[in-house]
Amino acid sequence: MTNPLLSEWTAEFALPPFGAIKDDNFMPAFDAALAQARGNIASIATNPAAPDFANVIEAMEQAEATLDRVAGVFYNLAGADSTPAREALQRDLAPKMSAFASEVTNNKALFARVQAVWDAREGLGTEQLRVLTLYRQMFIRSGAQLEGDAAARLTAVKARLAVLGTAFSQNLLADERAWFMEVSEDDLEGLPDFVVASARAAGSEKGVSGPVITLNRSLIVPFLQFSPKRALRQRAYEAWVARGENGNANDNRAVAAETLHLREERAKLLGYASFADFKLEPEMAKTPAAVRDLLMRVWVPARVKAEADADVLTAMMQEDGAPGPLEAWDWRYYSEKRRKAEHDLDEAVLKPYLSLDAMLGAQFDCANRLFGLEFRELSVPLYHADARAWEVTRAGRHIAVFIGDYFARGSKRSGAWCSAMRSQRKLGGDVRPIVVNVCNFAKGSPALLSYDDARTLFHEFGHALHQMLSDVTYGFISGTSVARDFVELSSQLYEHWLEVPEVLEKHARHVDTGAAMPADMLARLLAAGTYDQGFATVEFLASALVDLAFHEGPAPADPMVMQAEVLAELGLPHAIRMRHATPHFAHVFSGDGYSSGYYSYMWSEVMDADAFAAFEEAGDAFDAGVAARLEKFILSAGGSQDAEALYMQFRGRMPGVEPLLKGRGLLEVV
């Protein structure tokens, strides 16, 4: 039988034939695609014609087309809808894919041809020169100039790191999937209806007759916010922060330790003082010192604010007669009570105005007003019944297919992310993207979001716009293929439109009555925009500073010891923990993506605060001229120029840290 992954995809918009794809199709498809890619690479490397941009760089751009297509489907499904078969495939594929990547970058004849094109680069266009520069940089940073034992060792190190990254992800998913806490009807006391409904739905998914609390953020966070039962909050919280650290087969501590040692070795083999020096070289920050400077400039006022807030929450707890100091499982509960008292905001009353469908309408409407995009929901086979798809058009022209997969389930890894099953490019034809947003919201009928959930929805859609509006020739620089500390600009910037009053006035409507959110509630919601930012900033910075410490010097013998030392030196307030402790810090240990780079959310926030100020200065959050510049220089440009150059063209200057501090309500904190 023909493998559906390798045959021509004839569905509308050339969507993958999800209904025909079986798990046992993947490995044969990967084997065939890898063999084809190896043949193509060998042909480029041994081509007797004189090397030029077309027969080297453009040929490499198209050499792995089938592999990209198969991998685009598989890795999206492996993250969003895992099965035991897919998890086994991931483990088997990790060393295979790493070995292939090393074969390419270790191919001396191929690198010689890339270098020859570089030496004769005069006359290339701007985008061509950028792509050539990045290809050459990729080869050098992958060890193309190493010889003998050093080259062989680097290949082995990268292969092992790929295996470890997969193991870390799968261990974390297994721990999250395995734990749940059954609760009685009495234990539901004080919980809003939406939390009770989510707990019952989670129990049904787990095959339990009653409600349960799971480690999914969209369920455990509101449980911690609303449950008056301190012992249950403690039990749930301690399970949440112990993911990957339970002394079982899924324990990630040894995985993290080995990963850090191998990353240090990798950097040293390539001639760098540390892994952070290696990793940050192509980013906007460039150096560990620049990262630390930014983080510490924000840490000082954030810690002051968090400690002042802790004093207030401690007093509230004492009024309740609760014993002992304020603990991490108490913070959200008393903070929610304080928010209700100070801002008269009750999340249980707020959420009916923030249904998933209403907020999808809001994010699409903003994209229409800013960039002229229109969204038509499709009725097409997808990989899971919960996933939905839309065709994206502009002035009648097809732009992209957008897939949204929003609900938590046991087969989906935690968190939220954006990916592309197919990226935009013009080389070889006008290829339009298939872009996927994945979230982990609590499922309901209808699904109701917290304001933080709605912010996550907008955040991931900002990434999606970066992919959908991409307008470059080469896939290597398409969409979000930019510096790691620049990639979060588009996502964090898009969050700002959720705070535009006219957006919520139009779209935040009660799920039952259709009534608009009352004006006084809307005013209180927006006024509370910086509420509890001391807590949020401190828990983020604690993780970012530990990540930096892990990578800017010798790898620690015991990462948990170093984590404790870094947090003690910082003076982390007692009742706040790292947002992501080492054993479940997937950003850093599930792959190299955010290693030494978790800071990048804050680096990008410096820019996103300044970028939205451009709309405010124009007097209109939907100003057409600013939106056109944003699309031209940021969203459509991909990685076609250095990130700083792109931002300078959009804004005319680089920003300072003050807009970030103002946006977090920390500017006035001494």
PyMOL commands that set and color helices and strands:
alter all, ss='L'
color gray80, all
select helices_A, chain A and resi 12-14+18-20+23-45+53-63+65-80+84-105+108-119+126-141+148-178+186-188+193-205+217-226+230-241+253-269+275-280+288-319+328-343+347-353+356-371+451-468+475-477+484-499+501-507+519-530+533-551+559-570+582-584+586-589+600-618+624-635+643-651+658-663
alter helices_A, ss='H'
color red, helices_A
select strands_A, chain A and resi 180-182+212-214+374-378+388-394+397-407+417-422+434-441
alter strands_A, ss='S'
color yellow, strands_A
deselect
rebuild
show_as cartoon
